[in-house]
Amino acid sequence: MAGRKIAWILGALLLAAMACLGGGGQSDSQATAEALALKVAQTATARAGESPDQGFDTAGNLATAEAQATQQALNAQATAEAIAALSAEQIEATRQAFAPILAELPKYGVDPEKGRPAWIHPPVTLDIDGYLQYDYANQFLGTVVTDFVMSADITWNTQFGTSGCGFALRNNGIQEAFDQYLLIATRGGSGRVQFAIMVEGEILNNKDFFAYGLDPNFDWRNDTTNRMTVVMRGPIVTLFTNDTQIAQFNVNDPPQRPFIPPAPTPPPDIETNPDAKEAYDAAKAEYDNIVGQINAQFRASEQAFREADVEFEKGFVVLVALSESGRTICQFDNAWLFLIEE
């Protein structure tokens, strides 16, 4: 029994060490997130017609990209010039498509009169298989966001609970030094939502929320559907699952100190049983070593975070799937983006 407890403690410590990203070496999960962000940056800048090493012109791309998206799909709200070119039937179809979305916005604390819909995405399924794989989708990737609401119904089937589905937010489109926010829901821990801040290609902060328990309707099981919605106003992020608010925070909030379980308890016969003492001493030494690594990584992460600008004003958004291992299927339905203009 004591051996199982020691094994659990060490396992928890390893998870904490993996969660404490930045400053202490690159993890496999971080490498996957970086590869995803780089690919998004490459595609977004290409579609926006910008040089990948210079980013994008916000005002110019917002008008051009959204006008193109509206002409490609009736469910995309465009600039006034693009709307004027549409027929009366097309305009009415656009309004009808967005009516249910506008009615939902007050649930997220957003006034539908203070902004405009950007797009409604057709259903899409991301199916990936293998170790540290990723995929993404957005037919309107040229759209640039500042303040916004993004939502999707996500149906998942993941082989491992550490794989997940979600969004990349405010990706800056600069390949050599990309910034972005990564919002991923996973089945681990009966349902978790993680928000990672990536600065110049490295994860500097990761916020972890257990949706299970906060959202009574959250279902962590395979082949179930949860709605995930995020509202971003400047640095303030509000997260919803199934229309229940599970978190609100400022991206400038410092990294949270990782959870460290208590040290192994000495066996009662440690003084009389040499084998038990040897097992305990080995477990305690490993515990102390891992705790030292976690604390060192956390201090380095805190320092890097203090020195970085983590408040990204604008960028691209995409639907994403990340796989730790095995097969991961993320199906996105009723995905939409609303631009807040207050």
C-alpha contacts under 8 A as a table, 3 or more apart, distances in Angstrom:
res1	aa1	res2	aa2	distance
1	M	4	R	5.21
1	M	5	K	6.39
2	A	5	K	5.10
2	A	6	I	6.24
2	A	267	P	7.35
3	G	6	I	5.15
3	G	7	A	6.18
4	R	7	A	5.02
4	R	8	W	6.19
5	K	8	W	5.08
5	K	9	I	6.25
5	K	264	P	7.66
6	I	9	I	5.11
6	I	10	L	6.27
6	I	264	P	5.77
6	I	283	A	6.87
7	A	10	L	5.20
7	A	11	G	6.08
8	W	11	G	4.99
8	W	12	A	6.14
9	I	12	A	5.17
9	I	13	L	6.24
9	I	261	P	6.27
9	I	262	P	7.52
9	I	263	A	7.50
9	I	264	P	7.23
10	L	13	L	4.98
10	L	14	L	6.25
10	L	286	E	7.90
10	L	287	Y	6.47
11	G	14	L	5.15
11	G	15	L	6.42
12	A	15	L	5.14
12	A	16	A	6.25
12	A	260	I	7.66
12	A	261	P	7.06
13	L	16	A	5.00
13	L	17	A	6.12
13	L	260	I	6.31
13	L	261	P	7.04
13	L	287	Y	7.76
13	L	290	I	6.74
13	L	291	V	7.25
14	L	17	A	4.97
14	L	18	M	6.30
14	L	290	I	7.40
15	L	18	M	5.14
15	L	19	A	6.24
16	A	19	A	5.03
16	A	20	C	6.24
16	A	258	P	5.99
16	A	259	F	6.43
16	A	260	I	7.10
16	A	294	I	7.27
17	A	20	C	5.22
17	A	21	L	7.71
17	A	290	I	7.56
17	A	293	Q	7.39
17	A	294	I	5.26
17	A	297	Q	7.99
18	M	21	L	6.45
18	M	27	S	7.08
19	A	206	N	7.32
19	A	258	P	7.56
20	C	206	N	7.76
20	C	258	P	6.69
20	C	294	I	6.82
20	C	297	Q	6.45
20	C	298	F	6.12
20	C	301	S	7.65
21	L	24	G	7.07
21	L	25	G	7.87
21	L	26	Q	7.49
21	L	27	S	7.45
21	L	30	Q	7.72
21	L	203	I	6.31
21	L	204	L	6.58
21	L	205	N	7.04
21	L	206	N	7.57
21	L	297	Q	7.19
21	L	298	F	7.83
21	L	301	S	6.98
22	G	25	G	6.59
22	G	26	Q	7.01
22	G	202	E	6.92
22	G	203	I	5.88
22	G	204	L	5.38
22	G	205	N	7.69
22	G	297	Q	6.83
22	G	298	F	7.95
22	G	300	A	7.09
22	G	301	S	5.18
22	G	304	A	7.78
23	G	297	Q	5.71
23	G	298	F	7.78
23	G	300	A	4.81
23	G	301	S	5.25
23	G	304	A	7.12
24	G	296	A	7.40
24	G	297	Q	4.83
24	G	300	A	6.96
24	G	301	S	7.88
26	Q	30	Q	6.26
26	Q	31	A	6.80
27	S	30	Q	5.15
27	S	31	A	6.34
28	D	31	A	5.08
28	D	32	T	6.37
28	D	132	L	7.30
29	S	32	T	5.15
29	S	33	A	6.31
29	S	132	L	7.00
29	S	324	E	7.09
30	Q	33	A	5.04
30	Q	34	E	6.10
30	Q	202	E	7.37
30	Q	203	I	6.76
31	A	34	E	5.06
31	A	35	A	6.17
32	T	35	A	5.10
32	T	36	L	6.27
32	T	132	L	5.89
32	T	133	Q	6.85
32	T	134	Y	7.14
32	T	322	L	7.76
33	A	36	L	5.13
33	A	37	A	6.20
33	A	322	L	7.86
34	E	37	A	5.08
34	E	38	L	6.09
34	E	201	G	5.78
34	E	202	E	7.00
35	A	38	L	5.17
35	A	39	K	6.24
36	L	39	K	5.21
36	L	40	V	6.25
36	L	134	Y	6.44
36	L	135	D	7.26
36	L	136	Y	7.88
37	A	40	V	5.10
37	A	41	A	6.10
37	A	168	A	7.82
37	A	171	N	7.32
37	A	178	F	7.12
37	A	180	Q	7.39
37	A	201	G	7.74
38	L	41	A	5.00
38	L	42	Q	6.19
38	L	175	Q	5.79
38	L	178	F	6.94
38	L	201	G	7.99
39	K	42	Q	5.10
39	K	43	T	6.23
40	V	43	T	5.23
40	V	44	A	5.80
40	V	136	Y	7.83
40	V	171	N	7.61
40	V	173	G	7.23
40	V	318	V	7.85
41	A	44	A	5.22
41	A	45	T	6.04
41	A	52	P	7.40
41	A	171	N	6.83
41	A	172	N	7.01
41	A	173	G	3.98
41	A	174	I	6.00
41	A	175	Q	5.65
41	A	178	F	7.08
42	Q	45	T	5.61
42	Q	46	A	6.18
42	Q	52	P	6.46
42	Q	173	G	6.74
42	Q	174	I	7.82
42	Q	175	Q	6.32
43	T	46	A	5.08
43	T	47	R	6.14
44	A	47	R	5.24
44	A	48	A	6.05
44	A	141	L	5.84
44	A	142	G	5.94
44	A	173	G	6.18
44	A	316	F	7.02
45	T	48	A	4.96
45	T	49	G	6.00
45	T	50	E	5.17
45	T	51	S	6.64
45	T	52	P	5.57
45	T	55	G	6.87
45	T	56	F	7.07
45	T	142	G	7.73
45	T	173	G	5.62
45	T	174	I	7.76
46	A	49	G	5.14
46	A	50	E	6.22
46	A	51	S	7.58
46	A	52	P	7.28
47	R	50	E	7.82
47	R	141	L	7.21
47	R	142	G	5.80
48	A	56	F	7.57
48	A	61	N	6.37
48	A	65	A	6.62
48	A	142	G	5.16
50	E	54	Q	7.42
50	E	55	G	6.61
50	E	56	F	5.69
50	E	57	D	7.95
51	S	54	Q	5.44
51	S	55	G	6.43
51	S	56	F	7.47
52	P	55	G	5.70
52	P	173	G	6.57
52	P	174	I	5.44
52	P	175	Q	5.77
53	D	174	I	5.28
53	D	175	Q	5.92
53	D	176	E	6.21
54	Q	174	I	6.16
55	G	172	N	6.41
55	G	173	G	5.21
55	G	174	I	4.79
56	F	61	N	7.04
56	F	172	N	7.94
56	F	173	G	7.21
57	D	60	G	5.52
57	D	61	N	5.87
58	T	61	N	5.38
58	T	62	L	5.90
58	T	144	V	6.81
58	T	314	K	7.73
59	A	62	L	5.29
59	A	63	A	6.47
60	G	63	A	5.53
60	G	64	T	6.16
61	N	64	T	5.04
61	N	65	A	5.43
61	N	66	E	7.87
61	N	142	G	7.29
61	N	143	T	7.36
61	N	144	V	6.93
62	L	65	A	5.55
62	L	66	E	5.92
62	L	142	G	7.84
62	L	143	T	6.01
62	L	144	V	5.46
62	L	145	V	7.97
63	A	66	E	5.61
63	A	67	A	6.07
63	A	78	A	7.81
63	A	79	T	6.32
64	T	67	A	5.25
64	T	68	Q	6.30
65	A	68	Q	5.20
65	A	69	A	6.19
65	A	140	F	7.88
65	A	142	G	5.06
65	A	143	T	5.52
65	A	144	V	7.92
66	E	69	A	4.92
66	E	70	T	6.12
66	E	76	A	7.72
66	E	77	Q	7.37
66	E	78	A	5.21
66	E	79	T	6.87
66	E	118	A	7.19
66	E	140	F	7.90
66	E	142	G	7.28
66	E	143	T	5.77
67	A	70	T	5.28
67	A	71	Q	6.41
67	A	78	A	5.00
67	A	79	T	5.93
67	A	82	A	5.61
68	Q	71	Q	5.29
68	Q	72	Q	6.29
69	A	72	Q	5.08
69	A	73	A	6.26
69	A	76	A	6.23
69	A	78	A	7.37
69	A	119	W	7.88
69	A	140	F	5.96
70	T	73	A	5.22
70	T	74	L	6.02
70	T	75	N	7.06
70	T	76	A	4.55
70	T	77	Q	5.79
70	T	78	A	5.33
70	T	82	A	7.33
70	T	119	W	7.98
71	Q	74	L	6.93
71	Q	76	A	7.96
71	Q	82	A	7.44
73	A	76	A	5.81
74	L	77	Q	7.83
74	L	90	Q	6.54
74	L	91	I	7.91
74	L	93	A	6.85
74	L	94	T	5.44
75	N	93	A	7.71
75	N	94	T	5.22
75	N	97	A	6.05
75	N	98	F	7.19
75	N	119	W	5.93
75	N	120	I	5.62
76	A	94	T	7.16
76	A	117	P	6.98
76	A	118	A	5.45
76	A	119	W	4.13
76	A	120	I	6.30
77	Q	83	I	7.84
77	Q	94	T	7.35
77	Q	116	R	6.96
77	Q	117	P	5.45
77	Q	118	A	5.00
77	Q	119	W	6.27
78	A	81	E	7.94
78	A	82	A	5.92
78	A	83	I	6.27
78	A	118	A	6.91
79	T	82	A	5.40
79	T	83	I	6.37
80	A	83	I	5.16
80	A	84	A	6.16
81	E	84	A	5.25
81	E	85	A	6.71
82	A	85	A	5.31
82	A	86	L	6.87
83	I	86	L	5.34
83	I	91	I	7.20
86	L	90	Q	5.99
86	L	91	I	6.33
87	S	90	Q	5.18
87	S	91	I	6.27
88	A	91	I	5.13
88	A	92	E	6.23
89	E	92	E	5.20
89	E	93	A	6.18
90	Q	93	A	5.03
90	Q	94	T	6.18
91	I	94	T	5.13
91	I	95	R	6.34
92	E	95	R	5.12
92	E	96	Q	6.23
93	A	96	Q	5.18
93	A	97	A	6.16
94	T	97	A	5.17
94	T	98	F	6.43
95	R	98	F	5.34
95	R	99	A	6.11
96	Q	99	A	5.20
96	Q	100	P	7.91
97	A	100	P	7.17
98	F	101	I	5.25
98	F	102	L	6.25
98	F	117	P	7.18
99	A	102	L	5.28
99	A	103	A	6.37
100	P	103	A	5.14
100	P	104	E	6.48
101	I	104	E	5.17
101	I	105	L	6.55
102	L	105	L	5.43
102	L	112	P	5.45
103	A	106	P	6.99
103	A	112	P	7.61
104	E	107	K	5.74
104	E	108	Y	7.51
105	L	108	Y	5.42
105	L	109	G	6.67
105	L	110	V	5.19
105	L	111	D	6.52
105	L	112	P	6.12
106	P	109	G	4.86
106	P	110	V	5.01
106	P	111	D	5.95
106	P	112	P	7.29
107	K	110	V	7.35
107	K	243	D	7.17
108	Y	231	V	7.39
108	Y	243	D	7.61
110	V	114	K	7.80
110	V	340	I	7.87
111	D	114	K	5.45
111	D	115	G	7.72
112	P	115	G	6.27
112	P	116	R	7.39
113	E	116	R	7.68
114	K	340	I	6.10
114	K	341	E	5.29
114	K	342	E	5.59
115	G	338	F	7.12
115	G	339	L	5.43
115	G	340	I	4.32
115	G	341	E	4.41
115	G	342	E	7.05
116	R	338	F	5.82
116	R	339	L	5.38
116	R	340	I	6.73
116	R	341	E	7.60
117	P	336	W	7.98
117	P	337	L	6.16
117	P	338	F	4.19
117	P	339	L	5.91
118	A	143	T	7.69
118	A	336	W	7.68
118	A	337	L	5.45
118	A	338	F	5.39
118	A	339	L	6.25
119	W	140	F	7.38
119	W	336	W	5.66
119	W	337	L	5.48
119	W	338	F	7.31
120	I	334	N	7.16
120	I	335	A	5.92
120	I	336	W	4.31
120	I	337	L	6.61
121	H	138	N	7.41
121	H	139	Q	7.15
121	H	333	D	7.83
121	H	334	N	6.92
121	H	335	A	5.25
121	H	336	W	5.83
122	P	333	D	7.17
122	P	334	N	7.42
122	P	335	A	7.42
123	P	331	Q	7.45
123	P	332	F	5.70
123	P	333	D	4.74
123	P	334	N	6.90
123	P	335	A	7.55
124	V	137	A	7.66
124	V	331	Q	5.91
124	V	332	F	5.38
124	V	333	D	6.87
125	T	329	I	6.99
125	T	330	C	5.67
125	T	331	Q	4.21
125	T	332	F	6.15
126	L	135	D	6.41
126	L	136	Y	7.03
126	L	137	A	7.82
126	L	320	V	7.69
126	L	321	A	6.46
126	L	328	T	7.97
126	L	329	I	5.73
126	L	330	C	5.16
126	L	331	Q	6.30
127	D	135	D	7.81
127	D	321	A	8.00
127	D	327	R	7.40
127	D	328	T	5.90
127	D	329	I	4.50
127	D	330	C	6.52
128	I	133	Q	6.48
128	I	134	Y	6.65
128	I	135	D	7.03
128	I	321	A	7.80
128	I	323	S	7.13
128	I	327	R	5.75
128	I	328	T	5.35
128	I	329	I	6.49
129	D	133	Q	6.76
129	D	323	S	7.37
129	D	325	S	7.27
129	D	326	G	5.42
129	D	327	R	4.10
129	D	328	T	6.18
130	G	133	Q	6.06
130	G	323	S	7.34
130	G	324	E	7.94
130	G	325	S	5.34
130	G	326	G	4.93
130	G	327	R	6.29
131	Y	323	S	6.82
131	Y	324	E	5.83
131	Y	325	S	4.18
131	Y	326	G	6.35
132	L	322	L	7.27
132	L	323	S	5.35
132	L	324	E	4.80
132	L	325	S	5.87
133	Q	322	L	6.10
133	Q	323	S	5.12
133	Q	324	E	7.02
133	Q	325	S	7.55
134	Y	320	V	7.32
134	Y	321	A	5.50
134	Y	322	L	4.57
134	Y	323	S	6.08
135	D	320	V	5.82
135	D	321	A	5.38
135	D	322	L	6.90
136	Y	318	V	6.45
136	Y	319	L	5.41
136	Y	320	V	4.25
136	Y	321	A	6.26
137	A	318	V	5.89
137	A	319	L	5.27
137	A	320	V	6.59
138	N	141	L	5.20
138	N	317	V	7.79
138	N	318	V	5.34
138	N	319	L	6.34
140	F	143	T	5.98
141	L	316	F	6.57
141	L	317	V	6.83
141	L	318	V	6.89
142	G	316	F	7.05
143	T	316	F	6.33
143	T	317	V	7.78
144	V	170	R	7.91
144	V	314	K	6.70
144	V	315	G	5.27
144	V	316	F	5.13
144	V	317	V	7.69
145	V	148	F	6.57
145	V	170	R	6.71
145	V	314	K	5.41
145	V	315	G	5.50
145	V	316	F	6.24
145	V	317	V	7.53
145	V	339	L	6.81
146	T	170	R	7.47
146	T	232	M	8.00
146	T	233	R	7.74
146	T	234	G	7.43
146	T	313	E	5.84
146	T	314	K	4.45
146	T	315	G	6.88
146	T	339	L	7.53
146	T	340	I	7.92
147	D	231	V	7.72
147	D	232	M	5.36
147	D	233	R	4.78
147	D	234	G	6.27
147	D	314	K	7.93
147	D	339	L	6.16
147	D	340	I	5.21
147	D	341	E	7.21
148	F	231	V	5.91
148	F	232	M	5.53
148	F	233	R	6.87
148	F	337	L	7.03
148	F	338	F	5.51
148	F	339	L	4.41
148	F	340	I	4.92
149	V	229	T	7.09
149	V	230	V	5.72
149	V	231	V	4.50
149	V	232	M	6.54
149	V	337	L	5.79
149	V	338	F	5.10
149	V	339	L	6.55
149	V	340	I	7.27
150	M	229	T	5.64
150	M	230	V	5.47
150	M	231	V	6.70
150	M	335	A	7.44
150	M	336	W	5.84
150	M	337	L	4.59
150	M	338	F	6.49
151	S	227	R	7.10
151	S	228	M	5.65
151	S	229	T	4.17
151	S	230	V	6.50
151	S	334	N	7.69
151	S	335	A	5.43
151	S	336	W	5.58
151	S	337	L	6.73
152	A	227	R	5.62
152	A	228	M	5.68
152	A	229	T	6.65
152	A	332	F	6.06
152	A	333	D	5.92
152	A	334	N	5.44
152	A	335	A	3.98
152	A	336	W	6.60
153	D	225	T	6.39
153	D	226	N	5.68
153	D	227	R	4.15
153	D	228	M	6.43
153	D	331	Q	7.97
153	D	332	F	5.65
153	D	333	D	5.05
153	D	334	N	5.92
153	D	335	A	6.65
154	I	165	C	7.41
154	I	166	G	7.98
154	I	225	T	5.32
154	I	226	N	5.37
154	I	227	R	5.89
154	I	228	M	7.20
154	I	330	C	6.56
154	I	331	Q	5.58
154	I	332	F	4.89
154	I	333	D	6.58
155	T	223	D	5.98
155	T	224	T	5.42
155	T	225	T	4.20
155	T	226	N	6.60
155	T	330	C	5.93
155	T	331	Q	5.01
155	T	332	F	6.65
156	W	164	G	7.88
156	W	165	C	7.45
156	W	222	N	5.91
156	W	223	D	5.40
156	W	224	T	6.34
156	W	225	T	6.87
156	W	328	T	7.55
156	W	329	I	5.58
156	W	330	C	4.77
156	W	331	Q	6.27
157	N	222	N	4.67
157	N	223	D	5.37
157	N	224	T	7.96
157	N	328	T	5.95
157	N	329	I	5.13
157	N	330	C	6.79
158	T	161	G	6.67
158	T	163	S	6.29
158	T	164	G	7.16
158	T	187	R	7.88
158	T	222	N	6.73
158	T	323	S	7.98
158	T	326	G	7.67
158	T	327	R	6.06
158	T	328	T	4.39
158	T	329	I	6.16
159	Q	163	S	7.68
159	Q	325	S	7.41
159	Q	326	G	5.58
159	Q	327	R	5.61
159	Q	328	T	6.36
160	F	163	S	5.80
160	F	187	R	7.86
160	F	188	G	7.86
160	F	324	E	7.21
160	F	325	S	6.74
160	F	326	G	6.97
161	G	164	G	7.46
161	G	186	T	5.94
161	G	187	R	4.57
161	G	188	G	4.15
161	G	189	G	7.76
162	T	186	T	5.99
162	T	187	R	6.87
162	T	188	G	5.68
162	T	323	S	7.52
162	T	324	E	6.03
163	S	186	T	5.91
163	S	187	R	7.58
163	S	321	A	7.92
163	S	322	L	5.67
163	S	323	S	4.46
163	S	324	E	5.06
163	S	325	S	7.22
163	S	328	T	6.83
164	G	184	I	5.94
164	G	185	A	5.37
164	G	186	T	4.39
164	G	187	R	7.19
164	G	321	A	5.99
164	G	322	L	5.46
164	G	323	S	6.52
164	G	328	T	7.44
164	G	330	C	7.69
165	C	184	I	5.36
165	C	185	A	5.52
165	C	186	T	6.79
165	C	319	L	7.87
165	C	320	V	5.87
165	C	321	A	4.55
165	C	322	L	6.35
165	C	330	C	5.86
166	G	182	L	7.81
166	G	183	L	5.57
166	G	184	I	4.40
166	G	185	A	6.01
166	G	228	M	7.82
166	G	319	L	5.93
166	G	320	V	5.31
166	G	321	A	6.48
167	F	182	L	6.10
167	F	183	L	5.17
167	F	184	I	6.47
167	F	317	V	6.95
167	F	318	V	5.62
167	F	319	L	4.69
167	F	320	V	5.38
168	A	171	N	6.85
168	A	180	Q	6.79
168	A	181	Y	5.81
168	A	182	L	4.60
168	A	183	L	6.20
168	A	316	F	7.93
168	A	317	V	5.43
168	A	318	V	5.30
168	A	319	L	6.57
168	A	320	V	6.71
169	L	180	Q	5.82
169	L	181	Y	4.93
169	L	182	L	6.18
169	L	183	L	7.59
169	L	315	G	6.99
169	L	316	F	6.26
169	L	317	V	4.62
169	L	318	V	6.92
170	R	179	D	7.66
170	R	180	Q	5.34
170	R	181	Y	6.39
170	R	312	F	6.73
170	R	313	E	7.45
170	R	314	K	5.25
170	R	315	G	3.59
170	R	316	F	4.87
170	R	317	V	5.84
171	N	178	F	6.85
171	N	179	D	5.65
171	N	180	Q	4.22
171	N	181	Y	7.00
171	N	314	K	7.59
171	N	315	G	4.65
171	N	316	F	4.88
171	N	317	V	6.52
172	N	178	F	5.81
172	N	179	D	5.51
172	N	180	Q	6.47
172	N	312	F	7.97
172	N	314	K	6.90
172	N	315	G	4.71
172	N	316	F	6.60
173	G	178	F	6.19
173	G	179	D	7.84
173	G	315	G	7.10
173	G	316	F	7.28
174	I	177	A	5.59
174	I	178	F	4.85
174	I	179	D	7.70
175	Q	178	F	5.50
176	E	200	E	7.58
177	A	199	V	7.54
177	A	200	E	4.08
177	A	201	G	5.86
178	F	198	M	7.77
178	F	199	V	6.69
178	F	200	E	4.85
178	F	201	G	5.42
179	D	197	I	7.87
179	D	198	M	5.40
179	D	199	V	4.68
179	D	200	E	5.36
179	D	201	G	6.41
179	D	312	F	7.44
180	Q	197	I	6.36
180	Q	198	M	5.33
180	Q	199	V	6.90
180	Q	312	F	7.41
180	Q	315	G	7.83
181	Y	195	F	6.93
181	Y	196	A	5.74
181	Y	197	I	4.84
181	Y	198	M	6.12
182	L	194	Q	7.87
182	L	195	F	5.63
182	L	196	A	5.03
182	L	197	I	6.54
182	L	198	M	7.65
183	L	193	V	7.16
183	L	194	Q	5.76
183	L	195	F	4.59
183	L	196	A	6.54
184	I	193	V	5.72
184	I	194	Q	5.33
184	I	195	F	6.62
185	A	191	G	7.21
185	A	192	R	5.66
185	A	193	V	4.29
185	A	194	Q	6.33
186	T	191	G	5.82
186	T	192	R	5.35
186	T	193	V	6.39
186	T	220	W	7.71
187	R	190	S	5.61
187	R	191	G	4.52
187	R	192	R	6.39
187	R	220	W	4.92
187	R	221	R	6.89
188	G	191	G	5.47
188	G	192	R	6.19
188	G	220	W	7.80
189	G	192	R	6.34
189	G	210	F	7.31
190	S	210	F	7.87
190	S	212	Y	5.95
190	S	219	D	7.82
190	S	220	W	5.30
190	S	221	R	7.90
191	G	210	F	6.02
191	G	211	A	5.53
191	G	212	Y	5.23
191	G	218	F	7.31
191	G	219	D	7.21
191	G	220	W	4.98
192	R	208	D	6.97
192	R	209	F	5.61
192	R	210	F	4.40
192	R	211	A	5.26
192	R	212	Y	6.99
193	V	208	D	6.05
193	V	209	F	5.16
193	V	210	F	6.30
193	V	211	A	6.36
194	Q	206	N	6.74
194	Q	207	K	5.54
194	Q	208	D	4.55
194	Q	209	F	6.16
195	F	206	N	5.63
195	F	207	K	5.05
195	F	208	D	6.59
196	A	203	I	6.57
196	A	204	L	7.64
196	A	205	N	5.72
196	A	206	N	4.26
196	A	207	K	6.30
197	I	203	I	5.61
197	I	204	L	5.86
197	I	205	N	5.27
197	I	206	N	6.37
197	I	251	V	7.88
197	I	310	V	7.06
198	M	201	G	5.84
198	M	202	E	5.07
198	M	203	I	4.22
198	M	204	L	5.95
198	M	205	N	7.48
198	M	310	V	7.94
199	V	202	E	5.33
199	V	203	I	6.35
199	V	204	L	6.65
199	V	308	A	7.44
199	V	309	D	7.75
199	V	310	V	6.66
203	I	206	N	7.40
204	L	301	S	6.19
204	L	304	A	6.92
204	L	305	F	5.87
205	N	254	P	7.69
205	N	255	P	5.51
205	N	301	S	7.48
205	N	305	F	7.30
206	N	255	P	7.04
207	K	255	P	7.60
207	K	256	Q	7.46
209	F	246	I	7.53
209	F	247	A	7.41
210	F	213	G	7.06
210	F	214	L	7.14
211	A	214	L	5.30
211	A	215	D	5.63
211	A	218	F	6.68
211	A	241	T	7.32
211	A	246	I	6.46
212	Y	215	D	5.79
212	Y	216	P	6.95
212	Y	218	F	5.94
212	Y	219	D	7.66
212	Y	220	W	7.79
213	G	216	P	6.12
214	L	244	T	7.92
214	L	246	I	6.00
215	D	218	F	5.46
215	D	241	T	6.75
215	D	242	N	7.35
215	D	244	T	5.88
215	D	245	Q	7.73
215	D	246	I	6.88
217	N	242	N	6.66
218	F	226	N	6.36
218	F	241	T	7.07
218	F	242	N	6.90
219	D	224	T	6.44
219	D	225	T	7.24
219	D	226	N	6.85
220	W	224	T	7.32
221	R	224	T	6.05
226	N	241	T	6.68
226	N	242	N	5.93
227	R	240	F	7.97
227	R	241	T	5.45
227	R	242	N	4.73
227	R	243	D	7.26
228	M	239	L	7.64
228	M	240	F	5.85
228	M	241	T	4.65
228	M	242	N	6.41
228	M	243	D	7.77
229	T	239	L	6.07
229	T	240	F	5.03
229	T	241	T	6.32
229	T	243	D	7.45
230	V	237	V	7.01
230	V	238	T	5.78
230	V	239	L	4.79
230	V	240	F	6.25
231	V	237	V	5.83
231	V	238	T	5.14
231	V	239	L	6.64
232	M	235	P	7.01
232	M	236	I	5.78
232	M	237	V	4.79
232	M	238	T	6.59
233	R	236	I	5.31
233	R	237	V	6.76
234	G	311	E	7.76
234	G	313	E	6.66
235	P	250	N	5.35
235	P	251	V	5.38
235	P	252	N	7.07
235	P	311	E	5.95
235	P	312	F	7.75
236	I	248	Q	7.12
236	I	249	F	5.78
236	I	250	N	4.60
236	I	251	V	6.54
237	V	247	A	8.00
237	V	248	Q	5.53
237	V	249	F	5.47
237	V	250	N	6.18
237	V	251	V	7.17
238	T	245	Q	7.22
238	T	246	I	7.94
238	T	247	A	5.82
238	T	248	Q	4.30
238	T	249	F	6.73
239	L	245	Q	5.79
239	L	246	I	5.81
239	L	247	A	5.22
239	L	248	Q	6.28
240	F	243	D	5.39
240	F	244	T	5.11
240	F	245	Q	4.29
240	F	246	I	5.60
240	F	247	A	7.26
241	T	244	T	5.33
241	T	245	Q	6.61
241	T	246	I	6.92
245	Q	248	Q	7.85
249	F	253	D	7.27
250	N	253	D	5.46
251	V	310	V	6.73
251	V	311	E	6.46
252	N	310	V	6.46
252	N	311	E	6.79
254	P	302	E	7.00
254	P	305	F	7.10
254	P	306	R	7.75
255	P	301	S	7.52
255	P	302	E	6.38
255	P	305	F	7.67
257	R	298	F	6.98
258	P	294	I	7.80
258	P	298	F	7.71
260	I	291	V	7.41
263	A	284	K	7.04
263	A	287	Y	6.85
264	P	280	Y	7.54
264	P	283	A	7.21
264	P	284	K	6.31
264	P	287	Y	7.79
266	P	270	I	6.63
266	P	277	K	7.92
266	P	280	Y	6.38
267	P	270	I	5.34
267	P	276	A	6.86
267	P	277	K	7.57
267	P	280	Y	7.40
268	P	271	E	7.94
269	D	272	T	5.35
269	D	273	N	5.59
269	D	276	A	7.21
269	D	277	K	7.97
270	I	273	N	5.45
270	I	274	P	6.98
270	I	276	A	5.87
270	I	277	K	4.85
271	E	274	P	7.35
271	E	277	K	7.17
273	N	276	A	5.37
273	N	277	K	6.28
274	P	277	K	5.05
274	P	278	E	6.09
275	D	278	E	5.12
275	D	279	A	6.23
276	A	279	A	5.18
276	A	280	Y	6.11
277	K	280	Y	5.07
277	K	281	D	6.00
278	E	281	D	5.16
278	E	282	A	6.19
279	A	282	A	5.26
279	A	283	A	6.19
280	Y	283	A	5.07
280	Y	284	K	5.98
281	D	284	K	5.10
281	D	285	A	6.06
282	A	285	A	5.18
282	A	286	E	6.24
283	A	286	E	5.15
283	A	287	Y	6.06
284	K	287	Y	4.90
284	K	288	D	6.09
285	A	288	D	5.16
285	A	289	N	6.14
286	E	289	N	5.04
286	E	290	I	6.22
287	Y	290	I	5.31
287	Y	291	V	6.10
288	D	291	V	5.11
288	D	292	G	6.05
289	N	292	G	5.14
289	N	293	Q	6.37
290	I	293	Q	5.01
290	I	294	I	6.17
291	V	294	I	5.05
291	V	295	N	6.12
292	G	295	N	5.24
292	G	296	A	6.09
293	Q	296	A	5.11
293	Q	297	Q	6.05
294	I	297	Q	5.14
294	I	298	F	6.02
295	N	298	F	4.98
295	N	299	R	6.13
296	A	299	R	5.22
296	A	300	A	6.24
297	Q	300	A	5.11
297	Q	301	S	5.98
298	F	301	S	4.90
298	F	302	E	6.05
299	R	302	E	5.08
299	R	303	Q	6.23
300	A	303	Q	5.12
300	A	304	A	6.15
301	S	304	A	5.14
301	S	305	F	6.00
302	E	305	F	5.11
302	E	306	R	6.18
303	Q	306	R	5.21
303	Q	307	E	6.42
304	A	307	E	5.25
304	A	308	A	6.25
305	F	308	A	5.22
305	F	309	D	7.83
305	F	310	V	7.71
309	D	312	F	7.83
312	F	315	G	7.76
319	L	332	F	7.90
321	A	328	T	7.46
321	A	329	I	7.62
321	A	330	C	6.24
322	L	328	T	7.52
323	S	326	G	7.06
323	S	327	R	7.14
323	S	328	T	5.87
332	F	335	A	6.50
